[in-house]
Each structure stands twice: as C-alpha cells, then as structure tokens.
C-alpha cells in the first residue's frame, strides 16, 4: 500500500479561546494535526514536544507578545515557519513580525480558507523528497497539492493522489487495473466505473499541460505519457 498518512502539524497560540478552538477544529477537518494554547506559558516546551510543521501565533496575548516569543525561539535555533495573526496591522508592527521570522502577517478577522492556504504554502519547504515533478506540473507528497509552475491547481483527494502518484512513478509503463486495486484499494471490491471516474477527473486536471496524457489500454490499464517538448531556437 502507498503511504500517504503524514499530516501537517500545526500549533496555535491565541488568547481568544473561542477563536483558537475554532481554528483547531477547522484544521482537523482539513486532515491536519493541530493543538491550541491560550497563553505563551510553557510555549517553548510545547513547540519542542509537539514538533509542529508550522506555528500560528497571535501577536498580542494579554501580557505576552508573540513577536518577542518568535524572536526567542529563533535565537534558540528553532526555524519552524510562523504565521502571525493580529488586529494590529500598522506598518512597523508588520515589519517587526517579519523581522522576527514570520512568513505572513494576517489581519484579524480572517477567513479560515485564507489561513489554510498560507499553512499549506509554508508548512513544507518543498525539496526533492517533497515535490515530484512531471512535465510542467509538480505533486506535493506532503500536502497532496497539484501545482503548475508553482501555482496551486487543486488539493487532490487521497485516492486521486494515490492514483496519480502511481502513474508518475511508473511513467511510460502500463499500470494494470489489478495494480491499482492492489496498491490503492488493497484488493477490496471496486466497481470498474470508480477507477474510470478518478482517471477522468485527473485527465481534466492535467489539461493545463498539453505534454501530459493518461492513455487507456483497453482491458489492461492506464499509462502516463509525457511528450518531449521541442526546443525553439
């Protein structure tokens, strides 16, 4: 079976308990692991213990200051990406947050979808083990994001991701239907139409790159084909 169980881990610091719990609930709905603290007491230990992929940090937390905390963990050599959230958005405050290591300074109130986009963008630093290139596209193995020229096309469902990754790994080779059933569905009963439906959806997504094609071999399976681009001098 393909391993796609890794989830983005997020720790949220905000003195607004209602908002903090709402953020955590939303992140969990997005298949992320998330925990919440309403103060910065013991925050360094919480970060070291939870080992998050990203930190969502309120700037003003009662007597505590999120920017000062960010500077503190940075001085300890902790390089986890930080997203600041605050209703205080004057120029010098934003500058202080960025100088303290913040990736983004988000104004309150904010839309949860906006926060999700930033988390997915900064939680993983794409590298050879994270991004799988094919044609002009890239598949992020951490987030299941499908990208074209580093722009998001879609966050794939788990099954869409597994099918596409299998096709990429066997690019230029025929992947039999039995192989899909074994690797992805673990030989569970599956109607042929279900696999066909997923393939159809993936074909639509790949239309942004005309060098890519998922070819059908009747009664056998599918093959990802990547055409070589002509170099125009």
Phi, psi and omega in degrees: 000146178283142182265109178230032188272346184295131180242151175292133180255127184233134172246131185247127175244118179200136181280353174274099186298319180298313180296317181300316179292325177296317180299313181298317179298318181293319180296321179294325176296333178270017176065035174251156173266126185217142173229162186227139171230137183267001176213171179264009177293122181071018186294321180299314179297323179297319179294314181295325182284316185280333181053061182288159174275341180199154180241130171257119194230121174289144182281312181254112180235076184065237178276351180271151181238119183296325181293320177295321178296319179299318178296323180296312183290331177294322179292340178272002179085013178274116188250026180294133179301143181237134171249116178276141173233135183192153171272351178267106188233034173288156187307314183291330178291317177297317180299318179298319180296317180293319178296331180278004176108004180290140177277321183215149177241106188261131181279133172276145352285153181230161177276138181300326179297324177298315179298318180300317180300314180294320179298313181293329181288321189253348183292331181238127174272102187302132177218188182305327183275351186252319182255131177251110181276143171205121188060224176274356187263162175222143176245120180276115184285343179275319188250351185068017177285136173258123187241150169232124183051042179067015175250141184290128170268307181193148167275115185287151170292166182301317182290318176303315180299314182297318179296312182295318180298319179296319178295320180294314182297332180248031183307131182086355178246155177280128174257114184289158176300321179299325178295316177300314183298320183286313186284326188254316182258003176054042177065016176288158178299132182212131176287140180303326181298330180295313177297316179301322181294316178296318179298318179299317179296318180294321178302318179298318180294327183279358181297342180293344178233107185287359176275351184257142176206137171260109184267143178262130171250104188310132177066005181241297182170214184225160179217134174273122180249134177239110182283143176287137180274139177283138179269118181265120181270000000 
